[in-house]
C-alpha cells in the first residue's frame, strides 16, 4: 500500500469523528464508539496489530480516561500502591477458598 493511502487511512478515525459530530450533529456519546470501532478495524486489518495488543491498548485507554474523570490523572501509581496490600490479601483469601472448594468437591 502506498504511503498516501496509509496516511488517508490513518486520518479516517479523525475524519469520522469530524463527520459524525460536526456534519451530522451526533452527540459524542454516539460518535466516539463508532470512531473507536473504525480505529480498531483499521489497526487490526490494515496495520495487522495483534488482537491482544489491541485489547491491552483499549484497557489502558479506558483506565486513563476513568482516572481523568475521577481526578486521578498522573496519580495512578499512588492509587495502586495504596490498594496493593488489600489486593494481595484478597487474592490469597480467594486462592485458599478455591483450593478448599476444589478439595471438597473433588470426590
For each residue, the residues with C-beta under 8 A, 3 or more apart:
1: 5 6 46
2: 5 6
3: 6 7
4: 7 8
5: 1 2 8 9
6: 1 2 3 9 10 46
7: 3 4 10 11
8: 4 5 11 12
9: 5 6 12 42 46
10: 6 7 42
11: 7 8 14 15
12: 8 9 15 16 38 42
13: 16 17 35 38 39 42
14: 11 17 18 35
15: 11 12 18 19
16: 12 13 19 20 31 34 35 38
17: 13 14 20 21 31 32 35
18: 14 15 21 22 23
19: 15 16 22 23 24
20: 16 17 23 24 26 30 31 34 35
21: 17 18 24 25 26 27 28 31
22: 18 19 25
23: 18 19 20
24: 19 20 21
25: 21 22
26: 20 21 30 31
27: 21 30 31
28: 21 31 32
29: 32 33
30: 20 26 27 33 34
31: 16 17 20 21 26 27 28 34 35
32: 17 28 29 35 36
33: 29 30 36 37
34: 16 20 30 31 37 38
35: 13 14 16 17 20 31 32 38 39
36: 32 33 39 40
37: 33 34 40 41
38: 12 13 16 34 35 41 42
39: 13 35 36 42 43
40: 36 37 43 44 54 58
41: 37 38 44 45
42: 9 10 12 13 38 39 45 46 47
43: 39 40 46 47 49 54
44: 40 41 47 48 49 51 54
45: 41 42 48
46: 1 6 9 42 43
47: 42 43 44
48: 44 45
49: 43 44 53 54
50: 53 54
51: 44 54 55
52: 55 56
53: 49 50 56 57
54: 40 43 44 49 50 51 57 58
55: 51 52 58 59
56: 52 53 59 60
57: 53 54 60 61
58: 40 54 55 61 62
59: 55 56 62 63
60: 56 57 63 64
61: 57 58 64 65
62: 58 59 65 66
63: 59 60 66 67 76
64: 60 61 67 68 73 76
65: 61 62 68 69
66: 62 63 69 70
67: 63 64 70 72 73 75 76 79
68: 64 65 71 72 73
69: 65 66
70: 66 67
71: 68
72: 67 68 75 76 79
73: 64 67 68 76
74:
75: 67 72 78 79
76: 63 64 67 72 73 79 80
77: 80 81
78: 75 81 82
79: 67 72 75 76 82 83
80: 76 77 83 84
81: 77 78 84
82: 78 79
83: 79 80 86 87
84: 80 81 87 88
85: 88 89
86: 83 89 90
87: 83 84 90 91
88: 84 85 91 92
89: 85 86 92 93
90: 86 87 93 94
91: 87 88 94 95
92: 88 89 95 96
93: 89 90 96 97
94: 90 91 97 98
95: 91 92 98 99
96: 92 93 99 100
97: 93 94 100 101
98: 94 95 101 102
99: 95 96 102 103
100: 96 97 103 104
101: 97 98 104 105
102: 98 99 105 106
103: 99 100 106
104: 100 101
105: 101 102
106: 102 103
107:
